[in-house]
Amino acid sequence: MATPAKSAHVRIRPPNPGDEAALARVSVATWQSTYSGILPAKTLAMQTVEERTRVWEGLIARPGSLFHFLAEDGAAGPVGFISMGLPRGRHLAAFDQEVYSFYVLEGHQGRGIGGRLLGGAF
């Protein structure tokens, strides 16, 4: 299999109001492609763009102690995101941050976008 070309037009930035639906589409699509065959189909079907859009509306409007960054690939728009925050357990006390979620659309994986997201977040 050929290695996908690196994405030269990827921009890493915090999400803005108006990005909620695009981030929800990334969330649902990555869950369905990543966890198919691992999680029950019923669980995956419960992940809807409408429900995830509402979640992202809250996260963007009231970020609290979480930090979010999205990867925007030219005309394709948001193709991935990372969410980070304070460590949630004693076993992570030595660290400043914990990655809570980290997803890149299947068709955009292998292009260095995940590394760019991590680098931008840290």
N, C-alpha and C positions, 0 to 999 in steps of 0.2 A: 504494500500500500504506500502511496506517495505521501510525503510529509506535507501538511498544509503550509502555505506561505505565511510568513509573519505578517501581522496586521500593522501597517505603517500609519494608518489613520486613526488609531485608537487614542481616545482622550480619557483620562481618569479624572473624575470630578465628584464632588458631593452631589447628591440628588437635590433637585429643586421642585417646588410645587409645579405640578404638571407632568412629572415623571412617574407618578404613581401607577398608572395603567401599564406603562412599558415595563416597569420593574415587576409588576404582578405577572405579566406575560412571561418574563424570564423565569420567575420563580416557579410558576406552574409547569412550564415546558421542561425546565431542568429536573424538577421532581419527577415528572412523568417519564422522562428518558432515563434518568439515573436510577430510579427505584423500581422500575418495571421489573417484575419477576422477583423482587425482594420484598416489597410491601404488597399487601392485598390490593387488588384492583379497585375495590370499594374505597379504600383509603385514598388512593390516587385520584379517583373520580370526585372525591369531596374537595379536592384542591381546585378552586375555581378562580378565574381572573377577577371576578366581581368581589369575592371574599378577600383575596389577596390585595386588591386595590384599596379596600377599606383599611386593611392592616397598614399598607404603605402610607396612606393618608395620615394616619396617626403617627407613624414613625417620622415622617418628614415634618409634620406640623409641630410635634413635641418630641424631639430626639432624645431628651433625657441624657442618660449616661452612655448611650450607644452612638457609634460613629459609623456612617455608611458612605461608601464610595461606589460609583458605577463606572462601568467601562462602556464607552460610546464608540462604536465602530462606524465612522462616516455616515453614509446614508442609511445604514441598517439600524441606527439608533442604539439604545442600550442593549448590550449582549451579555452582560454579566454584572455581578455586584459582590461586595464583601461587606459584612457587618461585624463590628468589633466593639468591645467594651471591657469594663473591669473584670478581672478573673472572678469566676463564680464559686470557686472552691479552695479549701486550704491547700490542696495539692498543687494549685497554680499560684500560690502566694508569692513565689519568686519572680513572677512575670508581671509586667506593667499592663498588658492587654491580653485578651482572649479573642480568638476568631469565633464568632457565633455562627455565621453562615457565609458561604463562599461558593458561588455558582457562576458558570459560564455556559452559555447555550452550546449544545452538542456540536452544531455546525461551525462553531467558532473556537472550539478547543484545539489545542496543539499549535496555536499561533503566537504564544507568548502573552496572551491577554491575562491569564491568571497571575503570572509573574509581575506584570505591570500593575495589576490590582493590588497585590501584596505590597509591592514597592511603594505605591501611592498611599496605601493605608498606613504603612509604617513610617 
